[in-house]
């Protein structure tokens, strides 16, 4: 598969991507656990059918010590016993927010579960991370950015 446009070489897209990366540093510097951040990026990317982001974030997570069992079960997290209650709450929020048009938004039950496990700054980071990965997914799905060649740490 060939990309429709190379987002990384186009000056307009490149400028936008630079700003997205700068915004992402805020999330990376937050107290949101890095493993949770990777899990939500993987799950949203799976839902959105973004091969490029799924490839990137599973490889980055593995590179940072995530187990293959957990990575293989992200798509079936509800039936898996390998995720903490906090991670499960984050994954549920990710699904609700990613599929926002398919429902009435994020339910009060999902929100209450997130509130049990995360403080306000972590919740702000969760919301921002979910919005950010959905933006990245849309960029790469629309452009048909090919997946499979990403190397951990390639982008910084």
N, C-alpha and C positions, 0 to 999 in steps of 0.2 A: 504494500500500500504506500502511496506517495502522499505527502501532505499537500493540501490545497494551497497553502501559503506557509512560508517559514516564518513563524511568529518571532523567532529569535533573531532573525536577520532584518526584518522590516523595521524601519526607524520609528514609525508610529506605535506599532505593537511593542517594540523594544522599550520605548519610553514608558508605556503603560506597565509592562512587566517589571521594569525597574522600580516603579512606584509600588506595585503589589509586593515585591520582595522586601522593600523597605517597611511596608505595613506589617508584613509577616514577622519581622524582627520583634515587634511588640509582643506578639503571641509567644514567640520563642523565649523571650526574656521574662515571661510571666511565671507564676507558680503552678500553672497547669502542668501535671506530670507529662513528660515527653512521650512516654509510652501511650498515654491516653490520646495525646495529640496525633500521633501516628495512626492509632486505631480509627479515629474518626475520619482522618483523611482517606484511609483505605476504604472504609465503609461507604462514604459518600461517593467515592470514585467508582466503586462497584455498582452502586445504585444508578449512577449517571452513565455507566458504560464507557468510562474514560480509561482506555487501556494504558495510555501514557502515564497518567497519574497513579493508577493501580500498580503498574510496574515500578515506578519511582518509589512510592511509599512502602511497598512491601520489601523492596531491596534495601531502602534506608533503614527500615525497622529491623530487618535481619542483621544488617551491618552493625546496628547499635545493641544487639543482643536479644532481640525478640525471638521467641521460639517458633519453629515451623508449625508446631501444633496450634498455637494461638493464631498465627497468620493464616493457616488453612481453615480456621473456624470462624473468622471474622464474618463471613457472609451468613453463617448459621449461628450467630452468637446467642440467640435465645435458647437454643438447645444445648449449648456448650457449657461446661462447668469450669472452664479455665479463665474466666474473666471475673474480676472483682465486682461487687455491687456498684461501686462508683463508676467503673468502666461500663457496666451494663446501662447505667443511667445516661452516661455520655453517648453511648451508641444509640439508645432509644431517642434521645434528643436529636442526634444527627439524622436519623431516619425521618423523624417527624418534620424537621426543618428542611431537609432535602426534598421531601415529597410534599411540600407545603400546599401545592395546588391540588393534591389528591385527597385532602382532608380539610378540616376546619382549622388547620394550623397546629400549633403545639398545644396539646391538651393540658388542663390543670394537673392531671395525674402525672404526666411526664415532667412537668415543671416542678411539682412537689418532690418528686424523686431526685431530680437534679439538685434541688435546694438542700436535701438531706446530706449530700456528699461534697458539695463544693461551696466555697465562700463567694462573695460578690465579684472579686477580681478574677477568680477562676471561671465563674459563670460568664463574665464578660469575655474572657479569653476563649471559652468554648463557643459562644455565639459568633465571635469574630472569626475563629478558625473554621467553623462550619460555613459561614458566608464566604470566606476566602477560598476554601477548597471547591466550593460550588462554582465560584468565578473561574478558577483554574480549569475545572472540568469542562465548563462551557467553552472556554477559549480553545482547548485542545480537541474537544469533540467536533466543534464547528470547523476547525482547521484540518481535522483528521490527522493530527500529529501521530506518526507511527510509534508503536510501543515495542519494547524488547531490548533496545540498545543502551538504556540508561545504566550508568555506573554510579554506585553510592558516592555521594559527595560531589558529584559532577558540577552542580550548580552552587557550590559554596559550602 
